[in-house]
Amino acid sequence: MKLRIKSSYNIIFKTLFYNELNQRLLKFCITGGLSTILNYALFIYLYKVLEFHYLLSSISGYIIGLFFGYFLNKNWTFSTKVIKGRKYISKYTTAQLLGLASNQITLLFLVEIMYLNPLHANIISLGFAAIISFILIEFIVFNKMKT
């Protein structure tokens, strides 16, 4: 019985972590987590300490997170898909700008229509933008099939 349970865990572990897409997703989550911490820390500082408007604070944090995330995603998360000498910054920036747009629209909706506190609404909107960003980066930016 113990052997069967142990082998089941091994199958699940291998399925989750030895699958290339799942490995990239895990790395993307780690990279995104670090970028989000940086993004949100800057957001809080600008919004609460310097008293900037919540949308300007959010945009500033997102852009700093964008550059940090680009470096980690290119050199770690999607490194197996990166072709040497190929430029990814324009596609990455476009994908992230679409992520930023989805972030800002969601944030604006949550604050102005749903009356959520901007500190809480920004967390929700960052999560939504992360999903959009992963899809765009995985299938458009670092897609080896595209030339």
C-alpha positions in Angstrom: 0.0 0.0 0.0 2.8 2.4 0.9 4.6 1.7 -2.4 1.4 2.4 -4.4 1.0 5.8 -2.5 4.6 6.7 -3.0 4.5 5.9 -6.7 1.3 7.9 -7.1 3.1 10.9 -5.5 6.0 10.4 -7.9 3.6 10.3 -10.9 1.9 13.5 -9.8 5.2 15.2 -9.0 6.7 14.3 -12.4 3.5 15.3 -14.2 3.5 18.7 -12.5 7.2 19.6 -12.5 8.8 17.7 -15.3 6.4 19.0 -17.9 8.1 21.9 -19.7 5.0 24.1 -19.8 4.4 23.5 -16.1 8.0 24.3 -15.3 7.7 27.6 -17.2 4.4 28.3 -15.4 6.0 27.7 -12.0 9.0 30.0 -12.9 6.6 32.6 -14.3 4.7 32.5 -11.0 7.9 33.0 -9.1 9.1 35.8 -11.4 5.6 37.3 -11.3 5.6 37.1 -7.5 8.9 38.9 -7.2 7.8 41.5 -9.8 4.5 41.9 -8.0 6.2 42.5 -4.7 8.3 45.2 -6.3 5.3 46.6 -8.2 3.1 46.7 -5.1 5.7 48.1 -2.8 6.2 51.0 -5.2 2.4 51.4 -5.6 2.0 51.7 -1.8 4.9 54.1 -1.5 3.6 56.4 -4.2 -0.1 56.1 -3.2 0.2 56.2 0.6 3.4 58.1 1.3 3.7 60.5 -1.6 -0.1 60.7 -2.1 -0.1 60.2 -5.9 -3.3 59.2 -7.7 -3.9 55.5 -7.5 -3.8 55.0 -11.3 -0.5 56.8 -11.6 0.9 54.9 -8.7 -0.3 51.6 -10.3 1.2 52.5 -13.7 4.5 53.4 -12.2 4.7 50.2 -10.2 3.7 48.1 -13.2 6.4 49.6 -15.5 9.1 48.9 -12.9 7.8 45.4 -12.6 7.8 45.1 -16.4 11.5 45.7 -16.7 12.4 43.5 -13.8 10.1 40.7 -15.1 11.5 41.0 -18.6 15.0 40.3 -17.4 14.0 37.3 -15.3 11.6 35.9 -17.9 14.0 36.1 -20.8 17.0 34.7 -18.8 15.3 32.2 -16.6 11.5 31.4 -17.2 11.6 31.2 -20.9 15.3 30.6 -21.4 14.7 27.3 -23.2 12.6 29.1 -25.8 15.0 32.1 -26.3 16.8 32.1 -29.6 20.2 33.8 -29.3 20.4 37.1 -31.1 16.7 37.5 -31.5 15.1 40.7 -30.1 12.2 40.1 -27.8 11.8 43.5 -26.1 9.3 45.0 -28.6 6.9 41.9 -28.4 7.4 41.7 -24.7 6.7 45.3 -24.2 3.5 45.1 -26.4 2.3 42.0 -24.4 3.0 43.8 -21.1 1.3 47.0 -22.3 -1.8 44.9 -23.0 -1.4 43.5 -19.5 -1.1 47.0 -18.1 -4.2 48.1 -20.0 -6.1 45.1 -18.6 -4.7 46.0 -15.1 -5.8 49.6 -15.4 -9.3 48.9 -16.7 -9.9 46.3 -14.0 -8.5 48.7 -11.3 -10.6 51.5 -12.5 -13.7 49.3 -12.6 -13.1 47.9 -9.1 -12.4 51.3 -7.5 -14.9 53.6 -9.3 -17.8 51.1 -10.0 -17.4 48.5 -7.2 -16.0 51.0 -4.6 -13.2 48.8 -3.5 -10.2 50.3 -1.7 -7.4 50.9 -4.3 -5.0 48.9 -2.1 -7.2 45.8 -2.4 -8.4 46.5 -6.0 -4.8 46.7 -7.2 -4.0 43.2 -5.9 -7.0 41.8 -7.8 -6.2 43.7 -11.0 -2.6 42.5 -10.9 -3.7 38.9 -10.7 -5.9 39.4 -13.7 -3.1 41.1 -15.6 -0.7 38.2 -14.7 -3.0 35.7 -16.5 -3.2 37.9 -19.6 0.6 38.4 -19.6 1.5 34.7 -19.2 -0.8 33.8 -22.2 0.7 36.5 -24.4 4.3 35.9 -23.4 4.0 32.1 -23.7 2.4 32.0 -27.1 3.5 35.2 -28.8 6.7 36.6 -27.3 8.8 33.5 -26.7 7.2 31.2 -29.2 9.9 29.4 -31.1 7.5 28.6 -33.9 7.1 32.3 -34.8 9.9 34.0 -36.8 
